[in-house]
């Protein structure tokens, strides 16, 4: 295929780089490893500048308030604060129904958290206060620990002159119930705050990243479903239409006036707010005895509240070009919840609709939030009684109206299915689990399912065999392109995932499938074939010549695997049965023994590690064994594309030794391919074990073997086998009994004395020395 050249083509000329050569040429620098004490002293070193930065980090108001542009931002913040404050009042009263506490506590929850967030928060646009999902989670715990059945009492019947108690008639002690319920809600709120502060101080705000957008979307949709179901019985009291935003306040005023004028409570039994006392409730400590029952629910509520708030904060921070500190947000919300919990508030986060109102009406900073808190305070101190005739069905309508955005998330499911089916399954699984199992267990189930998809995707990674675009250094998946070619004799394998204990077996399976053979099976079959050849030579059924193995005439077998020349070589071999001949074993042809040896059609394997981010101990050990398995059958292995961190990790895991050296590492796949093409000789290919055998024949003394070296592997990997070397293998394996050892040695001495061929006598002399050493 002709290449089309144009002005955008470029030519790069450089040397072939292995990792070792590259490190030498460019002077690799070793990373400085600091001790724990040094890291702590550097991190915690107390200087004036460091102290100021830490104080400003913990109190962001000291950073932004002195720089606040009053003339430019204050008018917008006032308008935004007033609008948001009206919404906060209505949502606070309405969301108290979700938390199963009296409406006045919703106003407290819309007021106190804003005060502390104004000082500690880093987002300029979110409106802090009740959030439907967290309110419902609090409400489920409140109803579990303080149901109506726990507060039943006998009804007192007033007669003409006396009061009679009828044990058969029971009523709910509302005051005792409300007191216990707000105690449960406040205790849970304080525990949520403690969890959030602890996570913020430990700098683990990154954990919220495990709550992916599909998971949060499915969870909040399920929560909206729960909220809707919980409000049906309330909203059916008086049918109302849904209203949201600023106009919902006008709608609420009109509904309250109608309810008051028409006396709907006495005429139709409609449920109303009934009591919104002026002023603030006194502070109260939490009930420590309840902590054991609410520990798990508090942690999940803390995570959900923070996840939703920080997600919304980051959206508006990106829109207005500033940053949000996730860990500081944890501390801000934690302190807000602790402070609010002490003052009869329930869990605070942020509501999407309320935040949208604050931003869309011109809010520029946290000043808008503090002004909205002032509006709520006015309602608490003065205007609360005017909302007492308000029907609860109106509040329920407000709650349901604010669920519109959550329900609209269902439209994301078809888009997710087209974009990424795994993310779509996470959304659906989390939503269904949260609906069926409840919000607490459903969130945990969704998180486990999400983690499971990550494990599955890394446990069964995408692997491919790469080919080369002709005349380039580009290597792509063979299945993706037509005009790329596989390099003859070389297999390039790429895994697109970290390699660790869970996927190393799958990695080996895919590698075996791509190369087309099992290196361990090849090794065993070759070893078995060589043993049988050795036995046939000893029995005289095969004759070794310089051109291969030739069957003896009495055997009656035609050898198609090797060259069969029964000329002078055979006669010479017959007269000198122990003469020096070289046996060329062609593993690609049929063998003269009944053993089927898998064919190895490659001489080199290149593993592309450019997509590998880490190895663990198990993977390193298994990968090292895989490399050795290929080496012992004559296939050279090279690893390309490792970054410096991965190489250091491999060194720490003792991946390299005398056999698997750092020389097999190359900077890129193309470097490895060029190196192989330069180093691989044309014609017969011999592996390192064959070279060891030739060196064994040339040296006066045998090469030493290490204690852990497998001699069978050494024998199996030789391509050129001589008769003395076969006998050497038999001796080193101690296959002959001791009484035969000396008889064999005597015969070798006779051959050594009579043989005139210097090469063969030298080899016999070497074998005699081995005999003396072993016997």
C-alpha positions in Angstrom: 0.0 0.0 0.0 1.5 3.3 -1.1 1.9 6.0 1.6 0.6 9.4 0.9 3.0 12.1 2.1 2.0 15.7 2.7 3.3 18.7 4.6 2.1 17.4 7.9 4.3 14.3 7.8 7.3 14.3 10.2 10.4 12.2 10.5 12.0 11.3 13.9 15.5 10.0 14.1 16.8 8.7 17.4 18.5 5.6 18.9 16.6 2.6 20.1 15.9 3.0 23.8 15.6 0.3 26.3 14.7 1.6 29.8 18.2 1.0 31.0 19.9 2.9 28.1 17.4 5.7 28.4 18.0 6.0 32.2 21.8 6.2 31.6 21.6 8.7 28.7 19.2 11.0 30.4 20.5 10.5 33.9 17.5 9.1 35.8 17.1 10.7 39.2 16.1 8.6 42.2 13.2 9.9 44.1 13.9 11.1 47.6 12.2 9.0 50.1 11.3 10.9 53.2 10.6 9.4 56.6 7.3 9.9 58.4 9.0 12.3 60.8 10.4 14.4 57.9 7.0 14.5 56.2 5.2 15.5 59.5 7.8 18.2 60.2 7.4 19.6 56.7 3.6 19.5 56.9 3.3 20.7 60.4 6.1 23.2 60.5 4.7 26.3 62.3 5.6 29.6 60.7 3.7 32.8 60.6 2.8 32.3 57.0 1.7 28.7 57.6 -0.4 29.8 60.6 -2.2 32.5 58.6 -2.9 30.1 55.8 -4.3 27.5 58.2 -6.5 30.1 60.0 -7.9 31.4 56.7 -8.4 27.9 55.5 -10.5 27.1 58.6 -12.3 30.5 58.5 -12.8 31.4 54.8 -14.7 34.5 55.8 -11.4 36.1 56.7 -10.3 35.6 53.1 -13.3 36.9 51.2 -15.1 39.4 53.4 -12.3 42.0 53.5 -12.3 41.9 49.7 -16.1 42.1 49.4 -17.1 44.7 46.7 -19.9 46.4 48.6 -21.1 48.7 45.8 -21.1 46.0 43.1 -22.4 43.0 45.0 -24.5 44.2 47.9 -27.7 45.3 46.0 -27.8 42.0 44.2 -27.2 40.0 47.4 -30.0 41.9 49.2 -32.6 41.1 46.4 -31.4 37.5 46.2 -31.4 37.1 50.0 -35.0 38.4 50.4 -36.3 36.1 47.6 -34.5 33.1 48.9 -35.6 33.9 52.5 -39.3 33.7 51.5 -38.6 30.3 49.9 -36.6 29.1 52.9 -39.6 29.9 55.2 -42.0 27.8 53.2 -39.7 25.0 52.5 -38.6 24.9 56.2 -42.2 24.5 57.4 -43.0 22.0 54.6 -39.9 19.8 55.0 -40.6 19.5 58.8 -43.4 17.2 57.7 -40.9 14.9 56.1 -38.8 14.9 59.2 -42.0 14.0 61.2 -41.5 16.9 63.6 -43.5 20.1 64.3 -43.4 22.8 61.6 -41.6 25.3 63.8 -38.5 23.2 63.9 -38.3 23.5 60.1 -37.9 27.2 60.5 -35.1 26.7 63.0 -33.4 24.4 60.5 -33.7 27.1 57.8 -32.0 29.6 60.1 -29.3 28.3 62.4 -27.1 26.4 59.8 -26.8 29.4 57.6 -25.1 31.4 60.4 -22.2 29.0 60.8 -21.9 28.3 57.0 -21.6 32.0 56.5 -18.3 31.9 58.5 -17.0 28.5 57.5 -18.3 27.7 54.0 -16.5 28.2 50.7 -19.4 28.2 48.2 -20.8 31.6 47.4 -24.1 30.4 45.9 -25.6 27.4 47.7 -28.5 28.0 50.1 -28.0 26.0 53.3 -31.0 24.4 55.0 -33.3 21.4 54.8 -33.1 19.0 51.9 -36.0 16.6 51.1 -33.9 13.5 50.9 -32.1 14.0 54.2 -35.3 15.1 55.9 -37.0 11.9 54.8 -34.0 9.9 56.1 -34.3 11.7 59.5 -38.1 11.2 59.4 -37.7 7.4 58.9 -35.5 7.2 62.0 -37.9 9.4 64.0 -40.9 7.3 63.1 -39.0 4.1 63.9 -37.9 5.2 67.4 -40.9 7.4 68.3 -44.1 5.9 66.7 -47.6 7.0 67.8 -48.1 3.6 69.6 -45.5 4.6 72.2 -47.5 7.6 73.3 -51.1 6.3 73.7 -53.0 7.2 76.8 -56.5 6.7 78.1 -59.2 9.3 77.2 -60.8 11.3 80.0 -64.6 11.7 79.6 -66.2 14.7 81.4 -69.6 13.9 83.0 -72.0 16.3 84.7 -70.2 16.4 88.1 -67.1 14.4 87.5 -64.3 13.3 85.1 -64.2 9.6 84.2 -61.2 7.8 82.6 -62.3 5.2 79.9 -59.5 2.6 79.5 -61.2 1.4 76.3 -60.6 4.7 74.5 -57.0 5.7 73.8 -55.5 8.9 72.4 -52.0 10.0 71.4 -50.1 12.3 73.9 -49.1 14.8 71.3 -46.8 16.9 73.5 -44.8 13.9 74.7 -44.6 12.5 71.2 -43.4 15.8 69.7 -40.8 16.2 72.5 -39.4 12.7 71.9 -39.4 13.1 68.2 -37.5 16.4 68.2 -35.0 14.8 70.6 -34.4 11.9 68.2 -34.0 14.3 65.3 -31.6 16.6 67.1 -29.5 13.8 68.4 -29.2 12.4 64.9 -28.4 15.8 63.5 -25.5 16.2 66.0 -24.2 12.8 65.2 -24.3 13.6 61.5 -22.3 16.8 62.2 -19.7 14.9 64.2 -19.3 12.4 61.3 -18.8 15.3 58.8 -16.4 17.2 61.0 -14.3 14.0 61.6 -14.2 13.3 57.9 -13.2 16.9 57.2 -10.4 16.9 59.7 -9.1 13.5 58.3 -9.1 15.1 54.8 -11.3 12.3 53.4 -13.6 14.5 51.4 -12.4 12.5 48.3 -14.5 9.6 49.5 -17.6 11.3 48.1 -16.2 10.7 44.7 -17.3 7.1 45.0 -20.8 8.4 44.8 -20.9 8.8 41.1 -23.5 10.9 39.3 -25.5 7.9 38.1 -25.6 6.6 41.7 -26.7 9.9 43.1 -29.2 10.4 40.4 -30.8 7.0 41.0 -30.8 7.5 44.7 -32.4 11.0 44.7 -35.0 9.8 42.2 -35.9 6.9 44.6 -35.9 9.4 47.5 -38.3 11.7 45.5 -40.6 8.6 45.1 -40.6 8.0 48.8 -41.3 11.7 49.5 -44.2 11.7 47.1 -45.7 8.6 48.6 -45.3 10.1 52.1 -47.2 13.2 51.1 -50.1 11.6 49.3 -52.2 11.2 52.5 -51.6 14.8 53.4 -52.2 16.4 50.0 -55.4 14.5 49.4 -57.0 16.3 52.4 -57.6 19.4 50.1 -56.7 19.1 46.4 -54.2 21.7 45.4 -52.1 22.5 42.3 -48.3 22.5 42.4 -46.5 25.8 42.7 -42.8 26.5 43.1 -40.4 29.4 43.3 -41.1 32.9 44.4 -44.8 32.8 43.5 -45.4 29.8 45.8 -45.2 32.4 48.7 -48.2 34.3 47.3 -50.0 31.1 46.7 -49.4 30.1 50.3 -50.7 33.4 51.6 -53.9 33.1 49.6 -54.4 29.5 50.7 -53.8 30.5 54.4 -56.4 33.3 54.1 -59.0 31.0 52.5 -58.4 28.3 55.2 -58.8 30.9 57.9 -62.0 32.6 56.5 -63.8 29.4 55.6 -62.7 27.6 58.8 -61.8 24.5 56.9 -60.5 22.8 60.0 -63.8 22.7 61.8 -66.0 22.5 58.7 -64.2 19.7 56.8 -61.6 18.4 59.3 -58.7 19.7 57.2 -55.4 19.4 58.9 -53.6 22.7 59.5 -50.2 23.8 60.9 -52.0 24.7 64.2 -49.0 25.9 66.2 -46.1 28.2 65.2 -44.9 29.8 68.5 -42.9 33.0 68.4 -39.3 32.9 69.5 -36.6 30.2 69.7 -36.6 27.0 71.7 -34.0 26.6 74.4 -30.9 24.6 73.7 -30.9 21.0 74.8 -28.2 18.3 74.9 -28.5 15.1 72.8 -29.8 11.9 74.2 -26.7 9.7 74.4 -28.8 6.5 74.9 -30.1 6.9 71.3 -26.7 6.9 69.6 -26.5 3.1 69.3 -29.8 3.0 67.4 -29.0 5.7 64.9 -25.3 5.3 64.2 -25.6 3.7 60.8 -28.4 5.9 59.6 -26.5 9.0 60.8 -23.4 8.1 58.8 -25.4 7.4 55.6 -27.3 10.7 56.0 -24.0 12.6 56.6 -22.6 11.2 53.3 -25.7 11.9 51.3 -26.1 15.4 52.7 -22.5 16.3 51.9 -22.5 14.6 48.5 -25.5 16.5 47.3 -24.3 19.8 48.7 -20.8 19.6 47.3 -22.1 18.5 44.0 -24.4 21.5 43.7 -21.6 23.8 45.0 -19.1 22.6 42.4 -21.6 23.1 39.6 -22.1 26.8 40.5 -18.4 27.2 41.3 -17.5 26.1 37.8 -20.1 28.4 36.3 -18.8 31.4 38.2 -15.1 30.5 38.0 -14.0 29.9 41.6 -13.1 26.8 43.6 -14.7 24.9 46.4 -12.7 23.1 49.1 -14.3 19.7 49.6 -12.7 19.1 53.0 -13.6 22.5 54.3 -17.2 22.0 53.1 -17.3 18.9 55.3 -16.2 20.9 58.3 -18.6 23.7 57.5 -21.7 21.4 57.2 -20.5 19.4 60.2 -20.3 22.4 62.5 -23.6 23.7 61.1 -25.3 20.4 62.0 -23.8 20.3 65.5 -24.8 23.9 66.1 -28.3 23.4 64.7 -28.7 20.1 66.6 -28.2 21.8 69.9 -30.9 24.4 69.0 -33.7 22.0 67.9 -32.8 21.8 64.2 -32.6 18.8 62.0 -30.0 17.9 59.3 -29.0 20.7 56.9 -27.7 20.3 53.4 -28.9 22.3 50.4 -32.0 22.2 48.2 -31.5 22.4 44.4 -34.6 24.6 43.9 -33.6 27.0 46.7 -30.1 27.3 45.5 -31.3 28.0 42.0 -33.5 30.8 43.3 -30.6 32.4 45.1 -28.3 32.2 42.1 -30.9 33.2 39.5 -32.0 36.3 41.5 -28.5 37.7 41.4 -26.8 36.2 44.5 -23.1 36.9 44.5 -21.8 35.7 47.8 -22.6 34.3 51.2 -24.1 37.7 52.1 -27.2 36.6 50.2 -27.4 33.6 52.5 -27.2 35.6 55.7 -29.9 38.0 54.5 -32.2 35.0 53.8 -31.5 33.9 57.4 -32.6 37.3 58.6 -35.9 36.9 56.7 -36.5 33.5 58.4 -35.7 35.1 61.8 -38.4 37.7 61.2 -40.9 34.9 60.6 -39.8 33.0 63.7 -40.0 36.1 66.0 -43.1 37.9 64.6 -44.9 36.4 61.6 -45.1 32.7 62.7 -48.7 32.9 64.1 -50.0 34.1 60.8 -49.0 30.8 59.2 -50.9 28.7 61.8 -54.1 28.4 59.8 -52.0 27.1 56.8 -53.2 23.7 55.7 -50.7 20.9 55.7 -52.0 19.9 52.3 -50.5 23.1 51.0 -47.2 22.3 52.5 -47.3 18.9 51.0 -48.0 20.4 47.6 -44.9 22.6 48.1 -42.8 19.6 48.9 -44.1 17.6 45.9 -43.6 20.7 43.6 -39.9 20.8 44.6 -39.5 17.2 43.6 -40.0 18.0 39.9 -36.2 18.3 39.3 -35.6 14.9 40.9 -38.3 13.2 38.9 -37.0 14.7 35.7 -33.8 12.7 36.2 -35.7 9.7 34.8 -35.2 11.2 31.4 -31.4 10.6 31.8 -31.9 6.8 31.7 -32.2 6.5 27.9 -29.2 8.8 27.4 -27.1 6.8 29.8 -28.1 3.6 28.1 -26.8 5.0 24.8 -23.7 6.4 26.3 -22.6 3.8 28.9 -24.8 0.8 29.8 -22.8 0.1 32.9 -23.6 3.6 34.3 -27.2 3.1 33.3 -27.4 -0.1 35.3 -25.9 1.6 38.3 -28.6 4.2 38.1 -31.4 1.7 37.8 -30.0 -0.7 40.4 -29.6 2.1 43.0 -33.0 3.5 42.3 -34.8 0.1 42.6 -32.8 -0.9 45.7 -33.6 2.5 47.4 -37.3 2.1 46.6 -37.6 -1.5 47.7 -35.1 -1.7 50.6 -35.3 1.9 51.9 -33.0 4.8 51.5 -30.3 3.7 54.0 -29.9 0.1 52.8 -30.6 1.1 49.2 -27.7 3.6 49.2 -25.4 0.9 50.5 -26.6 -1.6 48.0 -26.1 0.9 45.1 -22.6 1.6 46.3 -21.8 -2.1 46.5 -23.2 -2.6 43.0 -21.1 0.4 41.7 -17.9 -1.0 43.3 -18.8 -4.4 41.8 -18.9 -2.9 38.3 -15.5 -1.4 38.8 -14.1 -4.8 40.0 -15.7 -6.6 37.0 -14.4 -4.1 34.5 -10.9 -4.5 35.9 -11.1 -8.2 36.5 -12.1 -8.8 32.9 -10.1 -6.1 31.1 -9.9 -5.5 27.4 -6.9 -7.2 25.8 -5.8 -7.0 22.2 -3.1 -8.2 19.8 -1.5 -5.2 18.1 -0.3 -4.8 14.6 1.9 -2.2 12.9 0.9 0.5 10.5 3.5 -0.1 7.7 6.5 2.3 7.8 5.4 4.0 11.0 5.8 3.6 14.7 2.0 3.2 15.2 0.6 0.0 16.7 -3.1 -0.6 16.8 -5.6 -3.4 17.6 -5.6 -5.9 14.8 -9.4 -6.2 15.0 -10.0 -2.5 14.5 -8.2 -1.8 11.3 -7.7 -3.6 7.9 -4.5 -2.0 6.8 -2.2 -3.0 9.6 0.0 -6.1 9.6 1.3 -8.4 12.3 5.1 -8.6 12.3 6.2 -12.2 11.5 7.6 -14.1 14.4 6.6 -11.4 16.9 3.4 -11.1 19.0 2.4 -7.8 20.5 0.0 -8.1 23.4 -1.7 -5.2 25.2 -3.8 -5.2 28.4 -5.8 -2.1 29.1 -6.2 -2.3 32.9 -4.1 -2.5 36.1 -2.9 -6.0 36.8 -3.6 -7.3 40.3 -4.6 -10.5 42.1 -8.2 -10.5 40.8 -7.4 -10.4 37.1 -3.9 -12.0 36.7 -5.5 -15.3 35.8 -7.6 -13.7 33.2 -4.6 -11.9 31.9 -2.7 -15.2 31.4 -5.7 -16.8 29.7 -6.0 -13.9 27.2 -2.3 -14.0 26.6 -2.4 -17.7 25.9 -5.3 -17.2 23.5 -3.5 -14.5 21.6 -0.2 -16.3 21.2 -2.0 -19.5 20.3 -0.2 -21.9 22.6 0.4 -22.7 26.3 4.0 -22.2 27.2 3.8 -24.7 30.0 2.2 -27.4 27.8 4.8 -26.8 25.1 7.6 -27.2 27.7 6.1 -30.5 29.0 5.5 -31.9 25.5 9.0 -31.1 24.3 10.6 -32.6 27.4 8.6 -35.8 26.9 9.6 -36.0 23.2 13.3 -35.6 24.0 13.1 -38.3 26.6 11.6 -40.7 24.1 14.2 -39.8 21.5 16.9 -40.5 24.0 15.4 -43.9 24.8 15.1 -44.8 21.1 18.8 -43.8 20.5 19.9 -46.0 23.4 17.9 -48.9 22.1 19.4 -48.5 18.7 16.0 -47.8 17.0 17.1 -44.2 16.0 20.4 -43.3 14.5 21.8 -39.8 15.1 23.5 -38.2 12.1 24.8 -34.8 11.3 21.6 -34.1 9.4 19.1 -35.3 12.1 17.7 -38.5 13.4 17.3 -41.5 11.1 15.3 -44.6 12.0 17.1 -47.9 11.9 15.9 -50.2 9.1 14.5 -52.7 11.5 12.3 -50.0 12.9 10.3 -49.8 9.7 9.3 -46.2 10.3 9.7 -43.4 7.8 10.7 -40.2 9.5 9.1 -37.2 7.7 10.1 -34.7 10.4 13.8 -34.8 9.7 16.1 -35.3 6.7 16.5 -39.0 6.1 19.8 -39.6 4.5 21.0 -43.2 4.7 24.2 -42.7 2.8 27.7 -42.5 4.1 26.6 -40.7 7.2 24.4 -43.6 8.3 27.2 -46.1 7.6 29.6 -44.0 9.4 27.2 -43.7 12.3 26.8 -47.5 12.3 30.5 -48.2 12.5 30.9 -45.5 15.2 27.7 -45.5 17.3 29.1 -43.0 19.8 30.5 -40.6 17.3 29.9 -36.9 17.8 26.8 -35.8 15.9 24.5 -32.8 16.3 20.8 -33.5 16.5 18.8 -30.7 15.0 15.3 -30.8 16.5 12.8 -29.0 14.4 9.9 -28.5 16.7 7.8 -27.2 13.8 7.8 -30.6 12.0 6.5 -34.0 12.9 8.6 -35.9 15.4 9.7 -39.5 15.0 8.0 -40.3 18.3 4.4 -40.5 19.3 4.3 -37.2 21.0 2.3 -34.2 19.7 4.2 -31.0 20.5 2.3 -27.7 20.1 4.0 -25.5 17.5 5.5 -22.2 18.5 5.2 -19.8 15.6 6.8 -16.8 17.3 10.3 -16.1 18.6 9.5 -12.9 20.5 6.7 -11.5 22.7 6.2 -7.8 23.4 3.8 -6.9 26.2 2.6 -3.3 26.0 2.4 -1.9 29.5 1.5 1.6 28.5 -2.0 1.2 30.0 -0.9 -0.5 33.2 -1.1 1.8 36.2 0.0 -0.6 38.9 1.0 -4.2 39.9 0.5 -5.9 43.2 2.5 -8.7 44.8 0.5 -11.5 43.3 0.5 -10.1 39.8 4.2 -9.5 39.9 5.0 -13.0 41.0 2.7 -14.5 38.4 3.9 -12.2 35.6 7.5 -13.1 36.4 6.7 -16.8 36.1 5.0 -16.2 32.8 8.1 -14.5 31.4 10.2 -17.5 32.5 7.8 -19.9 31.0 8.2 -18.2 27.6 12.0 -17.9 27.9 12.4 -21.6 28.6 10.7 -22.6 25.3 12.9 -20.1 23.3 10.5 -17.1 23.2 12.1 -13.9 24.2 9.8 -11.5 26.2 10.0 -7.7 26.2 7.9 -5.3 28.2 7.3 -1.9 26.6 5.8 1.4 27.8 6.4 1.2 31.5 6.4 4.6 33.2 8.9 5.3 36.0 6.6 4.7 38.8 5.6 1.3 37.5 9.3 0.4 37.1 10.0 1.4 40.7 7.1 -0.7 41.8 8.4 -3.7 39.9 11.8 -3.2 41.5 10.2 -3.0 44.9 8.3 -6.3 44.2 11.6 -8.1 43.3 10.4 -8.6 39.8 13.9 -8.6 38.3 16.5 -11.3 38.9 19.4 -12.9 36.9 17.0 -14.3 34.3 14.3 -11.6 34.2 16.5 -8.5 34.0 15.7 -4.8 33.4 17.1 -5.2 29.9 13.7 -6.5 28.8 12.1 -3.1 29.5 11.8 -0.8 26.5 10.6 2.8 26.2 8.0 2.0 23.6 6.7 -0.9 21.6 8.5 0.4 18.5 11.8 0.4 20.4 11.3 -3.2 21.3 10.4 -4.2 17.8 13.4 -2.5 16.2 15.7 -4.1 18.9 14.2 -7.6 18.1 14.6 -7.1 14.4 18.3 -6.1 14.8 19.1 -8.9 17.3 17.2 -11.8 15.7 19.5 -13.7 13.3 18.2 -14.8 9.9 17.9 -18.6 9.4 17.9 -21.0 12.3 16.8 -19.4 15.6 18.3 -20.7 18.8 17.3 -19.7 22.3 19.6 -19.0 25.2 19.5 -22.7 26.3 20.8 -23.8 22.9 23.6 -21.4 23.3 24.3 -22.8 26.7 24.6 -26.2 25.2 27.0 -25.1 22.5 29.1 -23.3 25.2 29.0 -26.5 27.2 30.6 -28.3 24.3 33.3 -25.7 23.7 34.3 -25.2 27.4 36.7 -27.5 29.1 34.6 -27.5 32.3 30.8 -27.7 32.5 28.8 -24.6 33.3 27.7 -24.5 36.9 24.0 -24.7 37.7 22.4 -22.8 40.5 20.7 -24.8 43.2 17.2 -23.7 42.1 17.7 -24.2 38.4 15.4 -26.7 36.8 17.6 -29.1 34.8 14.6 -30.6 33.0 13.8 -27.1 31.8 17.4 -26.7 30.6 17.2 -30.0 28.8 13.9 -29.3 27.3 14.8 -25.9 25.8 17.8 -27.1 23.8 17.5 -27.1 20.0 20.8 -28.8 19.3 21.3 -32.0 21.3 24.4 -34.2 21.2 24.8 -37.7 22.5 27.2 -36.9 25.3 24.9 -34.0 26.4 22.0 -36.5 26.5 24.1 -38.7 28.7 25.0 -35.7 30.8 21.4 -35.0 31.3 20.8 -38.6 32.4 23.7 -38.4 34.9 22.6 -35.2 36.4 19.2 -36.5 36.9 20.6 -39.6 38.7 18.5 -41.9 36.4 21.2 -44.6 36.4 21.7 -46.7 39.5 25.1 -46.4 41.2 26.3 -49.8 39.9 25.7 -48.7 36.3 27.5 -45.4 36.8 30.9 -46.9 36.9 30.3 -49.2 33.9 29.2 -46.2 31.9 32.3 -44.3 33.1 34.6 -47.2 32.0 33.0 -47.2 28.5 33.6 -43.4 28.3 37.2 -43.8 29.2 37.7 -46.3 26.4 36.0 -44.0 23.9 38.1 -41.2 25.1 41.3 -43.2 24.5 40.3 -44.5 21.1 38.5 -41.5 19.6 40.6 -39.4 17.3 38.1 -36.6 16.7 39.3 -33.7 18.8 35.9 -32.1 19.2 34.3 -35.3 20.2 37.1 -36.3 22.5 36.9 -33.0 24.2 33.2 -33.4 24.8 33.8 -36.9 26.1 36.5 -35.6 28.4 34.1 -33.1 29.7 31.5 -35.8 30.3 34.1 -38.0 32.1 34.8 -35.1 34.5 31.1 -34.9 35.2 31.0 -38.6 35.9 33.8 -38.3 38.4 32.2 -35.4 40.1 28.8 -37.2 40.5 29.7 -40.8 40.9 
